[in-house]
Amino acid sequence: MPIQPEINYALKRVWPTNALVNYHNFSDPKVDQVLQDGQGVVDPDGRIAAHAGIQEYIHDLAPLGRIGEQYFAVGLSRKVSNFRWYTTQYYHVAEMSIAD
């Protein structure tokens, strides 16, 4: 989460105090500092080490628990089959089929 397994990129979308998608108003100085310090580390092993433990720290604070998409609805033609919506807000077009 989201879209690629790069720790600083993924965590900086949601968890810094002023993150673009910080919808839950999470703010923690330790998280802000670790992510700021880690963004400049380019060596892959060093980048992993620079972020060691921060995901567990965030999880221990439990600021957000996503349980579902309230009022989510999709309207489709009866000709469309195999449409599946995933909780990460995307669907697989390759799995769908459309009858003639």
Secondary structure as GFF3:
##gff-version 3
##sequence-region A 1 100
A	DSSP	alpha_helix	7	12	.	.	.	ID=ss1
A	DSSP	alpha_helix	29	38	.	.	.	ID=ss2
A	DSSP	alpha_helix	44	50	.	.	.	ID=ss3
A	DSSP	alpha_helix	54	61	.	.	.	ID=ss4
A	DSSP	beta_strand	80	81	.	.	.	ID=ss5
A	DSSP	beta_strand	85	86	.	.	.	ID=ss6
A	DSSP	beta_strand	90	91	.	.	.	ID=ss7
A	DSSP	three_ten_helix	93	95	.	.	.	ID=ss8
A	DSSP	beta_strand	97	98	.	.	.	ID=ss9
###
